[in-house]
Structure formats: structure tokens, C-alpha cells
């Protein structure tokens, strides 16, 4: 873009970075929410599976074994404990995946950076800040989101003629 001024170049970069951040947030938020839901539901399921035997004791297991024609009440304990263990492992894995990637902190940083860039964009558009100061602010803001790589837009290619 040879005829572009420095301010226009900066505005293009700001808009592009905001698009990149929006795309990141569009993917990261649902992923973080899913991990949270899986963790909560798995934990609740594990607790629910153990509630019957814990509260009802042997009387509970005897009734369940009789109603399901399992023969031995110990099978009820084994099945419920096995299912509770699986649910508990799923809860632990999803909780640790969420924490290991620090998803919430990254989402907050990306949202804050996007908001700051939106304000900077307005200041540049209305010439409320010098170009040097705007570039410095741009660099300061994007250093807070090193986990979101900058993706330059593809250059538009000329339309092909149809024969």
C-alpha cells in the first residue's frame, strides 16, 4: 500500500490485531466454558454416585442388587465406585487442563487488550494522540498477549476472468 500514511498503516495494524484477538476469544471462551462444565458435571456425578451407598449403606446396596437382579450387593458397590472413579478422574483432568493453560487469565488479557486497542484506534482516527505515542501504546498493549500471534490479512488477489 504505497500511498498509505503512517497513521493509516497503524490503523490497519490495530484493526487487524483486534480481528485476531476477536478470533482468539471466539475460540477460547467456549473451550474454557466446556472445561468448566465438564469439571462441575463430573464432580457432581461422582458425588451423586457415592451418595446412595454412603447414606443408605448396606440396606441401599441390598435393595439395588435385588431390584437389578445382580445377586450380590457387593456388585453395586463395585459398579458405583468404578463409575464414581471415572467421573472423578474426568473432573480432575478437565480442572487441571483449564488451570495449566491459564485460560481465564488469557481470556481476560485478550479482552483488555482488545478494549485498549479500540480506544487507541479512536484516538488515532480523531488525531487525539501523536503517531509516536500511538505506536508506543500499540506496542505496550500487544505485549500483554504474546499467546495470540499476529496474523496479517491475506493480500487480496485480483479477480480471475471467467471465459
C-alpha positions in Angstrom: 0.0 0.0 0.0 2.4 2.7 -1.3 0.1 5.7 -0.8 -0.8 4.9 2.8 0.3 7.3 5.5 1.9 6.1 8.7 -1.3 6.7 10.6 -3.3 4.7 8.1 -0.8 1.8 8.4 -1.1 1.9 12.2 -4.9 1.9 12.0 -4.7 -1.1 9.7 -2.5 -2.9 12.1 -4.7 -2.0 15.1 -7.8 -3.3 13.2 -6.1 -6.4 12.1 -4.8 -7.1 15.7 -8.3 -6.6 17.0 -9.7 -9.1 14.5 -7.0 -11.6 15.6 -8.0 -11.1 19.2 -11.6 -11.4 18.5 -10.9 -14.7 16.6 -8.9 -15.9 19.6 -11.6 -15.0 22.1 -14.3 -16.7 19.9 -12.4 -19.9 20.1 -11.0 -19.7 23.7 -14.2 -18.7 25.6 -16.3 -21.7 24.6 -13.3 -24.0 25.2 -12.8 -22.7 28.7 -16.5 -22.9 29.4 -16.6 -26.5 28.2 -13.8 -27.5 30.5 -15.5 -25.8 33.4 -18.9 -27.5 32.7 -17.2 -30.9 32.3 -15.4 -30.4 35.6 -18.6 -29.3 37.5 -20.8 -32.0 36.0 -18.2 -34.8 36.5 -17.7 -33.8 40.1 -21.4 -33.7 40.8 -21.8 -37.1 39.1 -19.1 -38.6 41.2 -20.7 -37.3 44.4 -24.1 -38.5 43.3 -22.9 -42.0 42.5 -21.5 -42.3 46.0 -24.4 -40.7 47.8 -26.7 -43.8 47.8 -24.2 -46.2 49.3 -22.8 -43.5 51.7 -26.3 -42.5 53.0 -28.2 -45.8 52.6 -25.4 -48.1 53.5 -25.9 -51.9 53.1 -29.6 -51.5 53.0 -29.3 -49.4 49.9 -27.0 -51.8 48.2 -29.1 -54.8 49.1 -32.2 -53.1 47.6 -30.4 -52.1 44.4 -28.9 -55.5 44.0 -32.3 -57.1 44.4 -34.1 -54.8 42.1 -31.5 -55.2 39.3 -31.2 -58.9 39.9 -27.4 -58.6 40.5 -27.2 -61.4 43.1 -24.5 -59.9 45.3 -24.8 -56.5 46.9 -21.1 -56.1 46.6 -21.5 -55.7 42.8 -23.5 -52.5 43.5 -20.6 -51.0 45.4 -18.1 -52.1 42.8 -20.1 -50.6 39.9 -20.9 -47.4 41.7 -17.3 -46.9 42.9 -15.9 -47.6 39.4 -18.3 -45.1 37.8 -17.5 -42.5 40.5 -13.8 -43.0 40.0 -14.2 -42.5 36.2 -16.2 -39.3 36.8 -13.7 -38.1 39.4 -10.8 -38.6 37.0 -12.6 -36.7 34.3 -13.2 -33.9 36.7 -9.6 -33.8 37.8 -8.3 -33.8 34.2 -10.6 -31.1 33.0 -9.8 -28.9 36.0 -6.1 -29.3 35.5 -6.3 -28.7 31.8 -8.1 -25.5 32.5 -5.5 -24.4 35.1 -2.5 -25.5 33.1 -3.4 -23.3 30.1 -4.4 -20.5 32.4 -7.4 -20.0 30.2 -9.3 -17.5 32.3 -6.3 -15.1 32.7 -5.6 -15.3 29.0 -9.1 -14.5 28.1 -9.1 -11.5 30.5 -5.8 -10.3 29.0 -7.1 -10.6 25.4 -10.4 -8.8 26.3 -8.5 -6.0 28.0 -6.0 -5.7 25.1 -8.9 -5.6 22.6 -10.6 -2.8 24.6 -7.3 -0.8 24.8 -6.8 -1.2 21.1 -10.3 0.0 20.4 -9.6 3.2 22.4 -6.3 3.6 20.7 -8.0 3.2 17.3 -10.4 6.0 18.2 -7.6 8.3 19.4 -5.7 7.8 16.2 -8.7 8.2 14.0 -9.6 11.5 15.7 -5.9 12.6 15.9 -6.0 12.8 19.7 -2.6 11.3 20.1 0.7 11.7 18.2 1.9 8.9 15.9 4.9 8.2 18.1 2.8 7.9 21.2 0.2 5.8 19.4 2.9 3.4 18.2 4.3 3.1 21.8 0.9 2.4 23.2 0.2 -0.2 20.5 3.4 -2.0 21.4 2.7 -1.8 25.1 -0.8 -3.2 24.6 0.2 -6.2 22.4 3.0 -7.3 24.7 0.3 -8.3 27.1 -1.0 -11.0 24.7 2.1 -12.9 23.5 0.0 -16.1 23.3 -2.1 -14.5 20.4 0.1 -14.5 17.4 -0.4 -11.7 14.9 -1.9 -12.9 11.7 -1.6 -10.5 8.8 -4.6 -10.5 6.4 -4.1 -12.2 3.1 -3.5 -9.8 0.3 -6.4 -9.7 -2.0 -5.8 -11.3 -5.3 -7.2 -9.8 -8.5 -10.4 -11.5 -9.6 -10.0 -14.1 -12.3 -11.8 -13.6 -15.5 -14.4 -16.1 -16.5 -14.1 -17.3 -20.1 
